Amino acid sequence: MKRFISMLLVSVLCLSLAACGDTSSTKSTKNEKLVLGFAQIGQESGWRDAETADIQWYAARNTDTVELHFADAQQDPENQIKAIRSFIDMGVDVIAFAPVIETGWEEVLTECKNANIPVILVDRGIDSGIDDSLYTTMIASDHVWAGEQAAIVMKDLIGNNGVVVELEGTIGASATIQREKGFDDYIAANCPNIQIAARQSGDFTRDQGRDVMASLLASNDHIDGVFAHNDDMALGAIEAIKEAGLKPGEDIKVVSVDGVKSAFEAVLNGELNCTVECTPLLAQQIFDTAFALKDGQTVDKWIVSDDDIYTTDKVTQDIIDGRTY
């Protein structure tokens, strides 16, 4: 009898341990889910909307492995800082954000570092004077390269001689600073007969791009070309050029950056001469990188997006039809 009771107790103990093992396994599986906090800039352009949609689309289709906490900063860096602090309080695994401007991040990124939460900068960088150990990696296009390519195309379009105006993006944004640097430095070094007559911010939006271009047309006797830091401003500038009784793409050459579908349509119509691609479809790279960081892996400091240049001889209806943004 005693032997039977002993065997029964051993059996119960084994079942209990097995049950505990199952609970531990379930907990481990649950912990494998990536919790990502993403602080987006806002809804400044179609490009930005495409980036947001791509991230949310990925998360919605991978709910078994991903938990996304998303915040819209409405173009206000203070709102992004508040969102990042809320992510820290949540104890997310990884924080990703697209900085509205380059400066003002040192304090909140120090808080991330102290909380041992890796940070991914997305499509924009921060002030190079900030200790780069405060963020883990940046996933972004080479914006200086984009500006250089725009300058090379513009030089060819206007015959290396003429007057150009520049529609800048949001003041203080890294994309603005770097695209301007790439364009301006190339023109200064290689095109002594091209004058950049004016630069004015259109804040990366179509409406302001139209208004700024209308103002520049009114204040300049002659303009040969316009370089817009993104497609939305270029499309606004095209509207203003038409309203002034001129032909965009012919009377005034138009070059921009981003590569959104509506810009490709304008290229095919001959109103936009070139768009330098800067892909917003970064979700796969963001989540792959975040998973790697959660697992303790080392990643490159700068993960460069693969972009291209689209001029009138390269854009076809098939390319437009296949564009997802």
C-alpha positions as CSV (number, residue, x, y, z in Angstrom):
1,M,0.0,0.0,0.0
2,K,2.8,2.4,1.0
3,R,4.5,1.5,-2.2
4,F,1.4,2.3,-4.2
5,I,1.0,5.7,-2.5
6,S,4.6,6.5,-3.1
7,M,4.2,5.7,-6.8
8,L,1.1,7.8,-6.9
9,L,2.8,10.8,-5.3
10,V,5.7,10.4,-7.8
11,S,3.2,10.4,-10.7
12,V,1.4,13.5,-9.4
13,L,4.8,15.3,-8.9
14,C,5.8,14.4,-12.5
15,L,2.5,15.7,-13.8
16,S,2.9,18.9,-11.8
17,L,6.4,19.4,-13.2
18,A,5.2,18.7,-16.7
19,A,2.5,21.3,-16.2
20,C,5.0,23.8,-15.0
21,G,7.1,23.1,-18.0
22,D,4.2,23.7,-20.3
23,T,3.5,27.1,-18.5
24,S,7.1,28.1,-18.9
25,S,7.0,27.1,-22.6
26,T,3.8,29.2,-23.1
27,K,5.4,32.2,-21.4
28,S,8.5,31.9,-23.5
29,T,6.5,31.8,-26.7
30,K,4.6,34.8,-25.5
31,N,7.8,36.7,-24.8
32,E,9.0,36.1,-28.4
33,K,6.5,38.6,-29.7
34,L,8.2,41.8,-30.7
35,V,6.8,45.0,-29.0
36,L,7.7,48.0,-31.2
37,G,6.9,51.6,-30.5
38,F,6.8,53.8,-33.6
39,A,6.5,57.6,-33.5
40,Q,5.6,58.9,-37.0
41,I,6.1,62.5,-38.1
42,G,2.5,63.0,-39.2
43,Q,0.7,63.2,-42.6
44,E,2.8,65.8,-44.4
45,S,2.7,64.0,-47.8
46,G,1.6,61.0,-49.9
47,W,5.1,59.5,-49.3
48,R,4.7,59.7,-45.6
49,D,1.2,58.2,-45.8
50,A,2.7,55.3,-47.8
51,E,5.4,54.7,-45.1
52,T,2.8,54.7,-42.4
53,A,0.5,52.3,-44.3
54,D,3.4,49.9,-45.0
55,I,4.3,49.7,-41.3
56,Q,0.7,49.3,-40.1
57,W,0.0,46.8,-42.9
58,Y,3.0,44.7,-41.8
59,A,2.0,44.7,-38.2
60,A,-1.7,43.9,-38.9
61,R,-0.7,40.8,-40.8
62,N,1.8,39.6,-38.3
63,T,-0.1,39.9,-35.0
64,D,1.2,36.5,-33.9
65,T,4.7,37.9,-33.7
66,V,4.4,41.7,-33.6
67,E,2.7,44.2,-31.3
68,L,2.8,47.7,-32.7
69,H,2.3,50.9,-30.7
70,F,1.9,53.7,-33.2
71,A,1.9,57.5,-32.5
72,D,1.3,60.4,-34.9
73,A,3.3,63.5,-33.9
74,Q,1.4,65.8,-36.3
75,Q,4.7,67.4,-37.4
76,D,5.6,68.4,-33.8
77,P,8.9,67.1,-32.3
78,E,7.5,67.7,-28.8
79,N,4.7,65.2,-29.6
80,Q,7.3,62.7,-30.8
81,I,9.3,63.1,-27.5
82,K,6.1,62.5,-25.5
83,A,5.4,59.4,-27.6
84,I,8.9,58.0,-27.1
85,R,8.6,58.6,-23.3
86,S,5.3,56.7,-23.3
87,F,7.0,53.8,-25.1
88,I,9.7,53.8,-22.5
89,D,7.1,53.6,-19.8
90,M,5.4,50.7,-21.6
91,G,8.7,48.8,-21.6
92,V,8.6,48.1,-25.4
93,D,11.4,46.0,-26.9
94,V,12.5,48.5,-29.6
95,I,11.6,52.2,-30.4
96,A,11.6,53.5,-33.9
97,F,10.8,57.0,-35.1
98,A,11.3,59.4,-38.1
99,P,12.6,62.6,-36.5
100,V,10.6,65.7,-37.4
101,I,13.8,67.8,-37.2
102,E,17.5,67.0,-36.6
103,T,17.9,68.6,-33.2
104,G,16.5,68.2,-29.7
105,W,16.7,64.5,-29.2
106,E,19.7,64.0,-26.8
107,E,17.7,64.0,-23.5
108,V,15.0,61.5,-24.6
109,L,17.5,59.3,-26.4
110,T,19.6,59.2,-23.2
111,E,16.4,58.0,-21.4
112,C,16.0,55.2,-24.0
113,K,19.6,54.2,-23.5
114,N,19.3,54.2,-19.7
115,A,16.2,52.0,-20.2
116,N,18.2,49.6,-22.4
117,I,15.8,50.1,-25.3
118,P,17.4,50.0,-28.8
119,V,16.4,52.9,-31.0
120,I,16.0,52.8,-34.8
121,L,16.0,56.1,-36.7
122,V,13.7,55.8,-39.8
123,D,14.2,57.7,-43.1
124,R,15.8,60.7,-41.4
125,G,18.8,61.3,-39.2
126,I,19.6,63.5,-36.2
127,D,22.3,66.1,-35.5
128,S,25.7,64.6,-36.2
129,G,26.9,66.4,-33.0
130,I,24.9,64.1,-30.8
131,D,26.6,61.0,-29.4
132,D,25.7,58.4,-31.9
133,S,25.7,55.7,-29.2
134,L,22.3,57.1,-28.2
135,Y,20.7,55.4,-31.2
136,T,21.3,51.9,-32.4
137,T,20.9,52.2,-36.2
138,M,19.3,54.3,-39.0
139,I,17.3,52.9,-41.9
140,A,17.2,55.5,-44.6
141,S,18.0,56.6,-48.1
142,D,21.2,58.5,-48.9
143,H,19.7,62.0,-49.1
144,V,22.9,63.7,-50.1
145,W,23.2,61.2,-53.0
146,A,19.5,62.1,-53.9
147,G,20.4,65.8,-54.0
148,E,23.4,65.1,-56.1
149,Q,21.5,63.1,-58.7
150,A,18.8,65.8,-58.9
151,A,21.6,68.3,-59.6
152,I,23.1,66.2,-62.3
153,V,19.8,65.8,-64.0
154,M,19.0,69.5,-63.7
155,K,22.4,70.4,-65.3
156,D,21.6,68.2,-68.3
157,L,18.0,69.5,-68.6
158,I,19.0,73.2,-68.7
159,G,22.2,72.8,-70.6
160,N,24.5,73.6,-67.7
161,N,23.3,77.3,-67.8
162,G,20.4,79.1,-66.2
163,V,18.5,80.1,-63.1
164,V,17.2,77.6,-60.7
165,V,15.0,77.9,-57.6
166,E,14.8,75.4,-54.7
167,L,11.7,74.3,-52.8
168,E,13.0,73.2,-49.4
169,G,11.4,70.7,-47.1
170,T,10.7,71.2,-43.4
171,I,13.3,73.6,-41.9
172,G,15.7,71.6,-39.7
173,A,14.7,68.2,-41.1
174,S,17.7,66.0,-42.0
175,A,16.2,65.2,-45.4
176,T,16.0,68.9,-46.1
177,I,19.5,69.6,-45.0
178,Q,21.0,66.7,-46.8
179,R,19.1,66.9,-50.1
180,E,20.0,70.6,-50.2
181,K,23.6,69.9,-49.5
182,G,23.8,67.3,-52.2
183,F,22.2,69.6,-54.8
184,D,23.9,72.8,-53.8
185,D,27.4,71.4,-53.4
186,Y,27.2,69.7,-56.8
187,I,26.0,72.8,-58.5
188,A,28.7,74.9,-56.8
189,A,31.5,72.5,-57.7
190,N,30.4,71.7,-61.3
191,C,28.1,74.3,-62.7
192,P,29.5,77.8,-62.5
193,N,26.8,79.1,-65.0
194,I,23.9,77.8,-63.0
195,Q,22.5,80.3,-60.4
196,I,20.4,79.1,-57.5
197,A,18.3,82.3,-57.3
198,A,16.2,81.5,-54.3
199,R,15.4,78.9,-51.7
200,Q,12.2,78.7,-49.7
201,S,10.5,76.1,-47.6
202,G,7.3,74.4,-48.7
203,D,7.4,72.2,-45.6
204,F,7.1,69.0,-47.8
205,T,3.4,69.7,-48.6
206,R,1.7,70.2,-52.0
207,D,-0.3,73.3,-50.9
208,Q,2.8,75.1,-49.7
209,G,4.8,73.9,-52.7
210,R,2.2,75.6,-54.9
211,D,2.1,78.8,-52.9
212,V,5.9,79.1,-52.6
213,M,6.3,78.5,-56.3
214,A,3.7,81.1,-57.2
215,S,5.6,83.6,-55.0
216,L,8.9,82.7,-56.6
217,L,7.5,83.1,-60.1
218,A,6.2,86.6,-59.1
219,S,9.5,87.7,-57.7
220,N,11.9,86.3,-60.4
221,D,11.9,87.6,-64.0
222,H,13.1,84.2,-65.3
223,I,13.3,80.7,-63.9
224,D,14.7,77.8,-65.9
225,G,14.3,75.0,-63.4
226,V,13.0,74.1,-59.9
227,F,14.3,71.5,-57.6
228,A,11.8,70.4,-55.0
229,H,12.9,68.4,-52.0
230,N,9.9,66.1,-52.5
231,D,7.3,65.1,-55.0
232,D,4.4,66.7,-53.2
233,M,6.0,70.2,-53.4
234,A,6.9,69.5,-57.0
235,L,3.3,68.7,-57.9
236,G,2.2,71.9,-56.2
237,A,4.9,73.8,-58.1
238,I,3.5,72.3,-61.3
239,E,0.1,73.7,-60.5
240,A,1.6,77.2,-59.9
241,I,3.6,77.0,-63.2
242,K,0.4,76.2,-65.1
243,E,-1.5,79.0,-63.4
244,A,1.3,81.4,-64.5
245,G,0.6,80.4,-68.1
246,L,3.8,78.4,-68.5
247,K,4.4,74.7,-69.4
248,P,6.0,72.7,-66.6
249,G,8.6,70.3,-67.9
250,E,9.2,72.5,-70.9
251,D,9.3,76.2,-70.0
252,I,10.5,75.3,-66.5
253,K,12.2,72.0,-65.8
254,V,11.1,70.3,-62.6
255,V,13.1,67.8,-60.7
256,S,12.1,66.3,-57.3
257,V,12.7,63.4,-54.8
258,D,10.6,60.5,-53.5
259,G,9.1,58.6,-56.5
260,V,5.5,58.4,-55.5
261,K,2.9,57.2,-58.1
262,S,1.4,60.6,-58.8
263,A,5.0,61.9,-59.5
264,F,5.5,59.0,-62.0
265,E,2.2,60.0,-63.7
266,A,3.5,63.6,-64.0
267,V,6.8,62.3,-65.5
268,L,4.8,60.3,-68.0
269,N,2.7,63.4,-68.9
270,G,5.9,65.4,-69.4
271,E,5.2,67.9,-66.6
272,L,7.8,66.5,-64.2
273,N,11.2,65.8,-65.7
274,C,12.7,63.5,-63.0
275,T,12.0,62.1,-59.6
276,V,14.8,60.5,-57.6
277,E,13.5,57.6,-55.7
278,C,13.4,57.5,-51.9
279,T,11.4,54.4,-51.0
280,P,8.9,54.7,-48.1
281,L,8.3,50.9,-48.1
282,L,10.6,50.3,-45.1
283,A,8.4,48.1,-42.9
284,Q,10.2,44.8,-43.7
285,Q,13.6,46.4,-42.9
286,I,12.3,48.0,-39.8
287,F,10.8,44.9,-38.3
288,D,13.6,42.6,-39.4
289,T,16.0,44.9,-37.7
290,A,13.9,45.2,-34.6
291,F,13.7,41.4,-34.3
292,A,17.4,41.2,-34.6
293,L,17.9,43.8,-31.9
294,K,15.4,42.1,-29.6
295,D,17.5,38.9,-30.0
296,G,20.7,40.8,-29.1
297,Q,22.2,40.8,-32.5
298,T,24.5,43.5,-33.9
299,V,23.3,45.5,-36.9
300,D,24.9,48.1,-39.2
301,K,24.8,51.7,-38.0
302,W,23.3,52.8,-41.3
303,I,21.1,50.5,-43.3
304,V,20.9,52.2,-46.7
305,S,17.7,51.8,-48.8
306,D,18.0,50.8,-52.4
307,D,16.8,53.7,-54.6
308,D,16.8,54.6,-58.3
309,I,16.4,57.6,-60.6
310,Y,13.4,58.0,-62.9
311,T,13.5,60.3,-65.9
312,T,11.0,60.6,-68.8
313,D,12.8,57.9,-70.8
314,K,12.5,55.4,-67.9
315,V,8.9,55.8,-66.7
316,T,6.2,53.6,-68.4
317,Q,2.6,52.9,-67.7
318,D,3.6,49.4,-66.6
319,I,5.8,51.0,-63.9
320,I,3.0,53.3,-62.8
321,D,0.5,50.4,-62.6
322,G,2.9,48.4,-60.5
323,R,3.6,51.2,-58.0
324,T,2.0,50.6,-54.6
325,Y,2.3,54.1,-53.4
